[in-house]
Amino acid sequence: MLFRVLRATSDGALLLSSDSAQPVDGRAKLFDGRKEVATVLETIGRVDRPLFVGRLAEAARKGYLRFEGMELETRDAPR
């Protein structure tokens, strides 16, 4: 599943959209290549496609603005 970062804040909070209309059950780890950079915490809205709240990993928070517009994926995403 691919996620696009719509907004990132300095405390590591993320607003995410997805390529899928399915909500996320539980937490899903997000990766930039092979590096884990964030976690999806919950689904917060559904119209046509859901929106998600996430949190950047502690190591990724220093450059949080570079994540806006970036696509991140779960491990189960097809390559």
C-alpha positions in Angstrom: 0.0 0.0 0.0 1.4 3.4 -1.0 0.9 6.5 1.2 1.5 10.1 0.2 2.5 12.6 3.0 0.1 15.5 2.7 1.5 17.4 5.7 4.3 16.9 8.2 4.8 18.8 11.5 8.0 19.4 13.6 6.8 17.1 16.3 6.6 14.2 13.8 2.8 14.1 13.1 1.8 13.2 9.6 -1.4 13.6 7.5 -1.4 10.8 4.9 -3.5 9.8 1.9 -3.4 6.4 0.3 -3.6 4.8 -3.2 -6.2 2.4 -1.8 -9.8 3.0 -0.5 -9.2 0.5 2.3 -8.7 1.6 5.9 -5.7 0.4 7.8 -6.3 -2.1 10.6 -4.0 -1.5 13.5 -0.7 0.1 12.9 1.3 -0.1 9.7 5.0 0.7 9.4 6.0 2.9 6.4 9.3 2.6 4.6 11.3 4.9 2.3 13.1 2.2 0.3 14.4 -0.2 3.0 14.5 2.4 5.9 11.5 2.5 8.3 10.6 6.2 8.6 7.0 6.3 9.9 4.0 4.5 11.3 0.3 4.8 10.3 -1.6 5.2 13.6 -5.3 5.4 12.5 -7.8 6.2 9.8 -9.4 9.6 10.5 -11.8 10.2 7.6 -13.5 8.5 4.6 -15.2 10.1 1.7 -13.9 8.5 -1.5 -10.6 7.6 0.0 -9.6 7.6 3.7 -7.1 9.9 5.3 -4.7 8.7 7.9 -2.7 10.0 10.9 0.9 8.9 11.2 4.0 9.5 13.2 7.6 9.9 11.9 10.2 7.6 13.5 12.4 9.5 15.9 15.4 9.3 13.6 13.5 10.9 10.7 12.0 13.9 12.6 15.0 16.2 12.0 14.2 16.7 8.3 10.4 16.4 8.6 9.7 18.9 5.8 11.4 16.8 3.2 8.6 14.2 3.7 5.8 16.4 2.4 4.7 15.1 -1.0 6.8 12.0 -0.6 5.4 8.5 -1.2 6.0 5.9 1.5 5.0 2.2 1.3 4.2 -0.7 3.6 6.2 -3.9 3.3 3.3 -5.6 1.6 3.4 -3.1 -1.4 4.0 -4.8 -4.8 7.4 -3.9 -6.3 
